[in-house]
Amino acid sequence: MIRYAKLPLPFDAGLTQSELLTIKEEWLPHFNTSYYAGSWKGIALRSVEGKHETIIPELMGKLEYRDTIYMSRFPSVVKLLSELNCPVMAVRFLNLQAGAIIKEHTDEGLLFEQHEVRLHFPVFTNPGVEFYVDGERVIMDVGDCWYMNAHLPHSVTNKGATDRIHLVVDCKVNDWLTRLIESSAVISIKEDELDPQLLMVIKELRIQNTVTSNALADDMERQLNKDHA
């Protein structure tokens, strides 16, 4: 299981910073106040049914994602998304203000091995931001792109004097994204002691490649990831 990986997907963070300066009243607080302390808020650029009021994505869901009224205000993001050769779901800016924390939690099913990933593009950050995934600190600089395994326990603390704003993009995994992640020069692997016989069963189900066999394989992989997270 992959904890995180740095991807070669640079973007024009400076231009995005300038575009963000035009945003004032559009920020909405994260609804799950038990997850954080301080101020954590977001702006949805792409969401379920294009609702700009919805800053929380529908994980592992079947609903349609569409651009919100805010997407056109960010040409730099439009350009970045056009360069992602994979299906894009939710797109948001998330702002963790100075002094705020996101408590350790997990986002069930959001991981490469379950075919949905979350990409982080830091737009504003500072050296006091501490982002931990499965106990490992990950330092993300402005202009980077990181895949973070949100299925694993993760937390963020902003000990700096300025806000931390990330562009967060949820994607479906395809061959292009698989190659990009697996070939990363910076990658952390979580070693698991998995049942080799069960892995063989999953492999055989994938070879059958029917709706039923793939559904069974998905269920088995989901249980494995839950047991070994």
N, C-alpha and C positions, 0 to 999 in steps of 0.2 A: 504494500500500500504506500502511495506517495504522500508525504506530508505537505511538501511545497516544492515549487520549481520556478526558477527565474526564466522568463521567456524573452526571446529577441523580438519584441514588439514595441519599439520606441514610439512615442507620440509627442506632439508639440505641446508640452505642458505649459510653456509660456503663453501660448495663444489661449489655451483653456483657462489659465489664470485670469487673463484679461476679460474673457467672456463671463467668468464667474463674478467679476466685480459689478456686473449689471444686475445681479440677483440680490434681492433684499428680503421682500416679504414672502417669497415663494417657499422658503424652507419649512418643512413640517416635522414635528418631533416624532421620534420613533415611538410607536404605540405601546410597546412592551416595556414599561418602566421598571419591571423587575430585573431586566437584563443589564441595566446601566445605572450609573450615578453621575450627576452633572447634566450637561446638555449633549444630546446625540440626535441629530436631525438629518433630513434628507430631501432631495428633489428627484422625482421620478421623470426620466426622459423616455423610458419605454417600460410599459407595465401591462398587466392583464387588462385586456380590452381598451388599452390606451387611457386609463383613468389616472390623471395626474395626482389625484389624492391618495393613490395607492403606492406607498414607497416600499411595501413588503412583497416580495415575489411569491408566486404560488409554486412551491417546490414539488417536483415529481408530478405535476399536474398536467392536464390536457387542455387547459384554456389557452386562448389565442393572445399573444403579445403584440401590441402595436405601439407606435410612437405616440407620446403625449404632446400637448401643446407647447412644451418647453424644448423639444428636440431641435427645432429649427433655430433656436437661439444659440446653438452650440455647433457651428460649422466644423470645428476641430474634432468634435466627437463623431459627427456624421462621417467625416473622412476616415477616422480610425475604424469605425464599424464597417465601412466599405472594404477595409483591408483584412477583416476577419473572415476567413473562408470556411465558416461553420455557422450553424443556426444560432442566432442571438435571441435570448429571452429578455430578462429584466436588465435595464440600464439605469443606474442611479448615481447621484453624488451623495456621499455620506460624510457628514461633518461631525467629528468628535472634538468638541471645543476644549480649550486649555483647561486642565485640571479634571477633566471627565474620565470615567473608566467604563469599559464594557466588560462586564463580569464574565468569567469563564462559562461557556455554554457550547452546545453542539447544534448544528443544523442537519437534521436527519436526512441521509440520502444524497447530500450534495458533495459528491466526490467523483474523481476521475473514473474510479472502478465501477461506479454506478451510472456513468455516461452523462453526468451533468457537472459542470465545473464553475467555479467563481474566480474571475480574474480581477486583480487589483491594479489600478493605475494611479499611483500617488500624484496629486496635483499640488497640494501644499502639505508640508510635514516639517518636523524639527527633530533634533537629536534626542529629545526627551520622550519621544513616542516609543513605547515598548509593546510590541506585537508578539504574542506567544502562540505557537501551534504545537499541541501535544508536548508541551514543556520546553520546546526549542524557540529561542528568540529569533525573529526574522527582521532584519533591518532593510527597509524599503526606501529608496531614494526617489526624489521627483524625477519623472520621466521613465521610471522602470515599469515593467509588467511582471506580476507574480501570480502564479496559480496557487491558491491556498485551499487545503483540504478542510472545508468547513464542517465535515462530518466528525472530525476529531475535535477534542476540547481545545478551545481557543479563547483568547482574551486580549484586550488592548487597554493600555493606560497612557494618557497624554499628560506627561509630567512637564511638558514645555510651556512656554508663555504664549504660544500661538496655536491657532486651530489646525487640526489635521483633516484634510479633505481628500478623499479618494474617489475616483471614478470606479464604480464597481459594476462589472458586466458578467451576467450569468449566461453560459453557453451550453449547447448540446455538443457532446463529443463526437467527432467524425474522424476519418483517416488523417486529414490535414492537422487537426488539433492533437491527435494522438502522436503523430511524428514530432510535432513541435515540443510537446511536453516530454516525451521519452528521450529526446536528443538534447535536453537542457544541460548546459555546462554546470549549472548550480541546481542540485536536486537533493532532497532528503527522502530516504526510504525508511519506512517503518517495517521492520522485519516481523513477520507473523509465523507462528507455528500452525500451519493449516493442515487439515486432513488430506493427504495426497489422493486417497480414494474418492473423496468428495470432489476434489478438483478435476479428477478424471471424468466423473459423471457429468460435471458442468461442461467440460470440453466436448464430450460426446453429444450432449444436448445442443451445443452450439453448432456442431457439425451437421446435425439433422436440419437445423435452420427452418423450423416450422414455427407458426405462431404459438402453439402449445409448448414446444420444447424451449423456445426462447423465453417464454413467460416463466417456466419452471426454473430455468437457469438464472433468470433475474431474481426470483424469490430466494434461491439458494445463495447467490452472491450477496444479496441484501442481508441475509441472516449471518453469513460469514463475517461481513464487515461490521455488523452490530456486535457480534461475539468478540471480535478482536480489536475493536476501536479502543 
